[in-house]
């Protein structure tokens, strides 16, 4: 993925994307250069992400040998046909999305109390309505599960974001694309139109 200044996003918009994203992608490198990717729920800190992996997960083994990794979040919005811009030129077909990539350093912990606290935070984020017994490390209902896991804290280093939302198109063209998206009405088209309108507001 190439990064251009025109597709850059302010920190506030990137933070909003992270807050709205349910699952993030963890990318690790194994001892022999094998690349692996996993999709995980996560907790957001000021300069970190917290998640948990099964102790048998290959990515956890990767992080033991190489604590450098990537964490990625994204929002896939729409694929648009070329003829919305030109009646013949296929090169005008494209896709719109928001994505952020974080270069991180991982720290692991198998401490049951830290894991229980992390899992409580996970439940508060993903199931705020409750409906479960509070998680505690010594609870017989939870101790088996906790014993299978390790908490992984990803300390954020470099951040890069790409919000590809037709910023390379003239205002009139973007406005026309917004109208086409709203008329087409696929599942994410209205949201895509909203994101393109965000670029007009910034201009």
N, C-alpha and C positions, 0 to 999 in steps of 0.2 A: 504494500500500500504506500503510495507516494503522498507526501505531505506538501501542500502548497499554502502560502500565506492566506490566499483567498478563502480557504476552507478552515482556517483556524477558528477556535471558539474561546470565549473568555472563560476564566476559571469558574465563575458562577454557573455558566451553562453546562460545563463539564460536570460539576458537582451535582447539578440537577439530574443529568443523565444517569449518573451513578445511583442517586437516590431512587430513581424510577425503575432501575434495572433489577429484576428478580434473581437472575443467575449470571455469574461471571465465568469467564474461561481462564483457567490456569494452564500456562504453558511451561513445561519443564524440559530439561535436557539430561538424558541418562549418561552413565559413565562412558559409554561407547559412542556417544553422539546421537542416540536415538531421541527423537522428538516425541513428546506426548502432550495431549491436551485433555482437560477434564472440565466439566461444567458443574459449578457448585453454588449453593446459597452462601451468602456472606454477610458479615457485619462491617459497617463503615466507620472507620475512625478518622481523626483529623488528618493523619498522614499514614494510614495503614488500612489493610483489610484483614479481617479474621475469618477463617473458615476451618473446617475439620475434615480430615480424611481417615479412612479405615487404615489401620496399621499395616495391612497387607497391600495397600494401594501402591502400584509401581511408581506413581508420582512422588509419594512420600520417600521412597528409596532414592529417587532422583535428587530430591532436595537434601538428603543426607550427604550426598557426594558433591552436590553443586547447589549452593543456596541461592543462586541467582535465577530469577524466573520472570515471566511476564504474566500480568493479569489484564484481561481485556473485557470491556463491556460495550454493547452496541445496541442500536435500534435500527432494524431493517424496515424501511418505509415503503418504497415503491420502485417498480421497474416501469419506465415510461417508454412508449414506442417512438421510433424516429419520426414518424409522419406528423407528430404533434408540432414539430418544428420545420420539417422540410418534406415535401411530397415524394422525394426520391432518395435522398441521402441517408443510407442506413447508419452512417457514423453518428447521427444525432440520437440514436437510442442510448439510454443510460439508466443508472440506478441511483436512488437517493437513500442516504443513511446517515446516522450519527454513530461515531465510534471513538473510544478512548483506550489507549494502551499505556500501561504503567509498568515501568521497569522496577522490580522489587527484589528485596533480600528477605529470605524466609527464616523464621525461627520457629522451632517446634517444641511442644510441651505435651507430655502424657500425664501431667499432674491432674488427678481426678477432680480436685476442687476448681482448678482453672477451667477444666473441660465443662464441669457442671455450670459454672458461671457463663461460659460462652454459649452453651446450649440454651440456657435461660434467655440470653440476649437474642439468639436465633428465634426462639419461640415468640418472644415479644415482637420481633419484627414481622414474622411471617404468620403468626396466629395470635394477634393482639386481643382477640375476643376471649381467650382462655379456653376452657373446656378440657383441661388436663391436670393431672396432679403435678404440683411444683417439682422441678427437677433438683435432686440432691444427690451428691456423690455416694453416700452410704445407703441410699434407698435401694432395697433389693430389686425393685422393679426397673431401676435404671443402671445399677452398677455393672451389669453384664454389657450393656450397650456402651457405657462410658469406657469400660476396659478395652473395647475394640477400637477406640478412636485416639487420634492425636490432634491437638489444636495446632493450627498453622497460622502464624502472624506474618503478614507480608508488609514490610516497611517500604514505603514508596520512595523511590529515587526520582528518576526522570519520568515526566508525563508528556504524552503526545496525544493530540486529538485531531480528528478529521470529521467535520460536519459537511458532508457533500450534499448541498441543497441548492444547486443551480446558481451559485454565486458567480459563475463564469458566464452567465447569460444576462442579457440586458433586462432592465426592469419590465419592459413590455412583454418580453418573451416569458419571463417568470410569471407574470400576471396571467398570461394565457395558459401556461402549464397548470397553475393553481386552479383555474376554471375547469380545465380538462379533468384534473384529478377529482374535483368535487362532482363533476357530471358522471364520471365513470363509476364511482361509488364502490370500489372494492374495499375489503375489510379495513385496510390501513390507509386508504386514499385521503380521507378527511384529515387524518393525523399528518400525513405527508404534506398536504396543502397548508396546514397550520405551521409546519416547520418552515416551509418556503416563505410564508408570510412573515415569519420571524426575521428572515434575512432582509426583507423589504423594510421592516421597521427599523432594523439596524442601519440600513442605508440612509 
